[in-house]
Amino acid sequence: MIEVYTDASTKGNPGPSAAGIYIKQNKQHFEYGVYLGEYTNHEAEFLAVIKALEICQQSFAGEILSVRSDSQVVVSTVDKGHTNNPAFEPLLQHINRLQDPFPFVFYKWIPEKTNKHADRLARAALKRS
């Protein structure tokens, strides 16, 4: 199973945003920082998951994924497969399409303090932009 940690950093709300993605596969670790553009903090958290799934499609196709995020909004929305927020609907649909090829994708909420790698990557990507 591949462990995928995601986080977003946003300066302002909305404002410039970046995603941090930290992936663990056995004893190997992979780090990604991606500038996203201008988004709200919640939208950026969804986009961090989208970027992570895109990376996993390229590098870990066919694997079981455990996606971990400190965003309760994202984890709750993806787990339910439904949102009442029209801004989140296309993001949810995109996540659903991206996760389709994987045999299993699990989403888990984690506290911020256990998501420091992804947080550091997101903040660094935002500073570089």
N, C-alpha and C positions, 0 to 999 in steps of 0.2 A: 504494500500500500504506500502511496506517495502522500506525504504530508505537505499541504500547501497553506502557507500563512499569508494573509493579505491585509493591507492597511492603506489608508489614504491620508494625505495631508493637504489641507486647503488653507490658503491665506485669504481671509474674508469669506463671506457666505452669501452669494457665490463669489468665487475668486479663482485665481490660479490654483491648479490642483495637480497632484502627482500621486502615483501608486507605488507601493513597495510590495514586492512579492519575494518570499523566502520559501524555497522548496527543499524538502529533505527526502532523499531516496537512500535508504540504508545508511551508509556512512558518508555519502556524498551530499553536499549542500550547494544550492544554486541561488544566486541573488540577482534581483532585477529591480531597477528604479525607472519608472516611466512617467514622463510628463504627460498630463491628460488634456490640459486646456482649462477653460473657465467653466466651473461647475459648482454646485452646492456641495456641502460636505457629504450628504447622503448619496447624491449622484456619484460622487467620486469613489465612495466605498463600493457601490455596485460596479463601477468601471474597473476597480482594482480586481474584483472577482472575474470580470470578463477578460481582462488582460491575462490573468493567471490561467484561465481555462484555454485561452488561445496558445499560450506558451506550452501548456500540458498537451494540447493536441499535436504540437510539433515535436515535442521531446519525449512524451510519455504516453503515446497513443495506446489504447487498450488496457491501461492500468486502472486500478481502483484508486480513487482520489478521496482524501479527507481534507476538505477545505475549511480552514479556521479563520475566523474574523472576529474582531472586537466590536463590530457593528451589529447590535441587536436587530436593527431595522432590516438589514440585509439578510441575516440568518433567518429571522422570522418570516420574511416575505418569501424567500426561496423555499423554505420548509413547507409553508402553506401552499405555495404555488399560486398565490393570489395577492393582489394589492388593490386598495381603493384609491391610491394616489396615481393619477393619470401620468405624472412625470416618471414614475417608476415602472409602469407597465411595459414600455418598449425595452427597458433594461432587463426586466424579468424574462421577457420573451427571448431576448438575445442569450441570456444565461441558459435558458432551457434548450435552445438550439445547440449551443456549444457543448453542453454536458451530455447530449444525446448519444454520441458515439462511445462514451465510456460505459463499462459494464455497471459500475456503481459510483456515485458521487455523494459523499456525505458532507453535510454542513454542520459546523459546530461553533457556537459562540464561545469565545475565550476572553478572559479579562485583559485589559490593556497591558498590565504588567507582564503577561506571558506572551505578548506580541511585539516585543521590543525590536527584534530583527527587522520585521516588516515596517515598523514605524520608522526606524532609523533610515531604511532604504527610501521610504516615501519622502521624508524630510530632506534627505540629501538630493533627491531628484528635483524637488521643488526649489531648492537653493540654486541648483545648476541652471534652471530655466531662465 
